[in-house]
């Protein structure tokens, strides 16, 4: 048993029905990445996680880096497994909501019960949601959240604010209330501070389709703060090299399992499950025993947690890039910046 583990984040699949421009699944040319096909099974989870470990969890949720959990073949089976071991466990899921038949959503609501929630990522209304959530059909999305809420499921609507949808926030908020969503949360995207190489669709006039909102209330201030920090440290690498790190995951006692069966502290490092996605993580793994050291198909939870990779990650927090610090740790867990949490401010 791992008594300190309280939150588990699962990437059930690398497959997705959407093609969002700022997603790691979408290549720089706008196409999907054909090698992203891996997923977890209920048998995997049952063999990797002892019943007492599941029972001790406070929260288990499905999201991930590349896929949407509603595309996972065993998503419902894994949720049933969790619920069987703990009636009190809070279950969660983040999804675009644009796949699966109505009956699937009804069953999901029945499994989740009062100790569960689904976050629907809906970035606009019928005429705008598809601009970012490419390939998500509004009629299917609406049918699915109807079915889930009608069956007693607790739902939240998270609305990523862009220039093209900021005028619809209050209309969407009112719709969410009428539809029975428990919460409506506008999100201030921090992805405009992301590294280059993402797909950036252009309009007919050649300008980017995706742009930050004009209304300052919905602007994320952290990208501007990052620019100031870079100036203070003599550049981006200087900031990564020296910024103090306090690991968010260590504080909340959380772990992440990728769709390829690798155990990571967090999803931000978990991009390393796909070689080539994060060069700095690839190089770090080469120096510390390789990706196989994190495979739950080859090692137990305890072995991985006590193994060379987790030890090296933690050592890096108190040193610099040359000494083994991972740039991702500095960017996401700097005490001077909060790119993730600032979305909800």
N, C-alpha and C positions, 0 to 999 in steps of 0.2 A: 504493500500500500504506500501511496505517496500522500501523507496527511497534509502537506503544505499546498497541494494543488487545489485551487478553488474555481478556476475558469478554464474551460476548454473551447478552443476555436477550431472548427473542422472545415477543411475545404473538401467537400464531398466529390467534386468533379472539376475537371478543367474545361468541360464543354459548356457552351452558352448559346442561347438563341439570339442574343443581341450582338452588336458590334460597336460599342461605345468608343468614341475617338480617344478619350483619355485613359482607357483601360489597357492594362498590360497584355491583354489577349489580342489587341488590335495592332497590327504592324504599321510601320510608318507610311505605307502606301494605302492604308485603309482596309486591307484584306485581313482575314483571320489567319492565325498561325496553325497550320495543319497538324503539327506535332503535338498539339495540346488536346489529348484524348483520354488521359488517365483519370481514374476515379477510384474511390474507396468502396468497399463492400461491407455489409453488416458483419460478415465473418471476420473481416480484418479487424474491425473495432472490437468485436467480442474477444478476439484472441490477444489483442494488444492491451486492452483496458480491463483489469480485474473488476469484479462486481463491486468490491469495497471502495475502489478508486472512484467509480461512477457515483456510488451512493454518497461519497463525501463532497462531491462537486456542488457548488452553489449555482453555477450558470454554465450551460453548454449551448453554443450557437454555431450556425453554419453560415459562412460567407465565403471568404477565400480571395485569392488574387486573380484568378483567370476565369473560373466557371461560376455558374449560378446553381445553387443547390437544388432547384426544382428540376434540373436536367439529370441529376444523379439517379441511377437505377434503384439504389437502395436507400435513398433519403428517408422515406417513411419507415423502412425497417429499422434504421439506426435510431430514429426518434422513438420508435416503440421500445427498442432495447433500453434506451436511457430511462424512459418512463417506467418500464418494468422494474428497474433497479431503484428508482426514486420517484415517489409521487410529489415530493416537495421541490425537486429540481426545476429551476427556471429554464425553459427551452426557448431558443430564439432562432430566427432565420432572416437573412437579408436577401431580397430578390427583386428583379424587375417585374415579376408577376405575369409575364407574357407567354406562358406555356402551360401545358397539362390541361386535361378536361376538368369540367366543373366538379365531378365526383372526387377527383384527387384532392381538391382544395377542401371539400367537406370532410374527407378523411383526415386531412392535416389538422383541421380545427378540432376534431374529436380527440386526436392524439395529444395535441398541445394542451387542451383544457384550460383551466384558469391560471395555470402556472406556465404560460407560454405566450409568445408574441411573434408576429411576422412584421418586419419592416419592409414596406413596399417603397422602392426607390422610383418615384414618379416625378419627373422633372418638367412639369407643365401640364397642359390639358390636351384635349383631342388634337388640336392643331399645332402643338409645339412639343409634346413629350418625345416624339420620334426624332427630333432634331439632334438630341444627344443620345437618347436610348434608341439608336438605329435598329430597325427590324422589329421593334416591339409594336404590335398592333393594339390600338386603343380598345377596340371592341373586345378582344380576348382578355386584356388586362382588366377592364371593367367587369366583365363577366366573372373573372376569377376572384377579385377582391369582394365582389358581391357574395359569391358562394361561401367564401371563407368567413366573412363577417356574419352572414345569415346563419351559419352553422354554429355560431357562438365564439368564433375565434377573435382574439384581441389583435388589432392591427394598428400600425403607425404609418403615416405618410411622411416620408422624408423627401423634401423638394430641393434639389440642387439649383441654386439661383445663377442664371446667366443673363446677359443683356436681352436675349430673345424671349425670356419668359418672366422677367421681373415684374412686368405689368399684370401678371396673372396670379400673384401670390395670394391676395385676399380672396379672389374668386375661387382659387383652389382650396384655400382654408375653409371657406363656406361649404364647398362641395364635400370636403372631408368630413365636416361635421354632419351634413345631411346623410352621408353614406354610413356613418357609424364608426369611423376611425377614432381610436382612443386619443391619438395625438396627431398634430400636424406640425412638422418641424422644418422651417426653411434652413438650408445649409449654405454656408459661405465657402465656396470651393477654394482649396489651397493648391489645386493642381496646376494653376498658372505659374506656380513656382517650381514645377516638376522639371526634371532633366529633359533635354531636347531629345528628339527621336520619336516622339509620339505623332500620331496621325492628326493633321490639322486640316479639316475640310474647308474649302473655299466656296464663297457664293459666286453668283454670275458676274459680279463686278470685280472678282479676284480678292476680295477681303475675307478674313477669317469668319466663319459662321459662328464659332464659339468665341465669346468675348466676355470679360468681366462686366458685371452690372454697372450701370451709371449711378444708381442710387447708392450713396456711401453707406447706408444702413446695411446693405447686403454685400459689401466688399470685405474680404478677409484681409486684415492688416498685417498678418504674419509674413507674406512675401516681401512687403516693403521693409519690415523689420529685418528680414534676412539680408536684404541689400545693405542696410546700415551696419549689420554685424560683419558682413564681408569687408566693408570699408574699414571698420575698427580693427580687424584682424589682418589686414593686408591681403585680402582675397578669400575666395571661397575655401580653398584648401587649407589656408591658415586657420580659418574658423573651425573647420572639421577637425583639424589637428589638435586644437587647444580648448575647445568649448567644454565646459563641465558636463558630465553625463550622469543622469539619474534614471535608471531603467524603469520605465512605466510597468513593464510586464513583471518584473521582480516584485514591485510593490503590490500589484493586484493578484499575484500568484497565479499566473496564466501560462498556458502552453498552446502551441499551434501544430496541427498535423496537416501536412499538405496532401493533395490528391495523389501524390506519388509515394505516400507512406513514410515521409520523413518527419521527424520530430524537431521542431524549432521553438525558440522562445516566443517568436512573434511572426505575424504574416509579413512584416516588412523585411525581415531576414529570410523568410520563407520563399521569396522569389528565387533564392539559391537552389531550390529543388529542380529548377529548369536551367541547366547550364547555358550561359550566354545572356541570361536576363539581367544579372547584376555582376559586372566584371569584378568589382571589389570583393564581393562575396565569393565568387569563384576562386580568386587568388587567395583569399583567406582559407578556404577549404583545402587548397593544394598544400598549404603550409601546415595544416593541422589534421592530416589523416584522410582527407577526402570525404565526399558526400556520403559514401556508404556507412560512415561512422554514425550517421543520423537515421539510418533505415530501421524502421520498426519491423521489417521483414527479416532482418538479420540480428537485431539486438533488442533487448527488453527496454522498457521505459527507464528503469533504474540504471541500466548500463549506459544508456545514452546521456542521461543527466549527469552521471559521474565521469563521462568520457572526455576525451581531449578537446572536442569542439566546444562544448558548453563551458569548460574551464577556460579556454582561450578567449571566448567571447567576453567573459566576465573580467579577465585580466586586461582586456583592451580598454575598458572603461577608464582605467586610471593611467593610461599611457597615451602615446601619440600614434599617428598613422604608421610611421616607420617602426614603432614598437609592437604593432599588431592590432591597433584600434581599427574597427570596421567603420567606414564612412557612414553606412546606414544607421548605425547606433548613434553616431553624433548628430546626424540630421534629424532623426525621429525622437531622440530622448535627450537632447540638449536641455539644460535647465534654462537656457536663454530664449528658447523658441518652442512653440507648440503647434506645429502644422496640422496635426490631427484634431486636437481638442478645439482649436480655434474655429473650426467649421460650425460649431454649435454655439458660439458666443453670441 
